[in-house]
Amino acid sequence: MTRTRLVPFVVACSGQIVKGDYCAGRTTRQTLLIHGAGSSERGRFAALRSALHGRGIGSTAFDCIGHGETGGSVHESSLVSRTRQAEAVIDARQGPSIQAVVGTSMGAYNAIKLLERRKLEALVLVVPGVYIPAAYELPFGAGFTAAIRQERSWDKTDAWDILAEFSGRLLVIAAEHDTVIPPEIPERLFQSARKSSWRKLHVVPDAQHERLFPLLSERPPEFEQAMSLIITCLQAAG
């Protein structure tokens, strides 16, 4: 995506300045993208955002505290802080409203948690991670790591119950050889959304957790297949 299509913005949240950008589309609404943990930042969405833009869909993305241009220490953040950062970005957007969210890895859980406070029409969850409620407000660090590394801690997540009440459109994209996310998680997220108006679980063959979209970019037919599903899901949001 060329830089001329991106409009930068800053948002104050949790005593920090969160940095992001948006790209206008031909529709009246925007899709918010939330990146994962580790070394992730909004730049990883470049190929996806370019493909969305080419199909007329605008997007908004930001770097969570401790990541990318926002910077700061990740230890000053938490799962609940990341959700609040996403809310701050949604509230600060002027113009097209945000009715759809794409969340990858940890960001998928933040997308799900937004449903507790926001009316969303579409969710795309990519290699989704989920977490137990006890870890939600813990600062990222040793305590958080200990909590989520309990054997099958994710099995007790509140994500199942939250998605059970979701009536919008849901797309779950999993990687066939994901060594980070147990395969039960994307399957159960899909099964939980029994009230959704449209839902689909798509497993990308041979893909790994960190290389799903890069792999798809190397395989145009599979990339187009995934994009077709994403566009179908996002249709409810504009």
Secondary structure as GFF3:
##gff-version 3
##sequence-region A 1 238
A	DSSP	three_ten_helix	3	5	.	.	.	ID=ss1
A	DSSP	beta_strand	7	13	.	.	.	ID=ss2
A	DSSP	beta_strand	16	23	.	.	.	ID=ss3
A	DSSP	beta_strand	29	34	.	.	.	ID=ss4
A	DSSP	three_ten_helix	42	45	.	.	.	ID=ss5
A	DSSP	alpha_helix	46	54	.	.	.	ID=ss6
A	DSSP	beta_strand	58	62	.	.	.	ID=ss7
A	DSSP	three_ten_helix	74	76	.	.	.	ID=ss8
A	DSSP	alpha_helix	79	92	.	.	.	ID=ss9
A	DSSP	beta_strand	97	104	.	.	.	ID=ss10
A	DSSP	alpha_helix	106	114	.	.	.	ID=ss11
A	DSSP	beta_strand	122	126	.	.	.	ID=ss12
A	DSSP	three_ten_helix	133	135	.	.	.	ID=ss13
A	DSSP	alpha_helix	142	148	.	.	.	ID=ss14
A	DSSP	three_ten_helix	153	156	.	.	.	ID=ss15
A	DSSP	alpha_helix	159	164	.	.	.	ID=ss16
A	DSSP	beta_strand	169	175	.	.	.	ID=ss17
A	DSSP	alpha_helix	184	192	.	.	.	ID=ss18
A	DSSP	beta_strand	198	204	.	.	.	ID=ss19
A	DSSP	three_ten_helix	209	211	.	.	.	ID=ss20
A	DSSP	alpha_helix	212	217	.	.	.	ID=ss21
A	DSSP	alpha_helix	220	234	.	.	.	ID=ss22
A	DSSP	three_ten_helix	235	237	.	.	.	ID=ss23
###
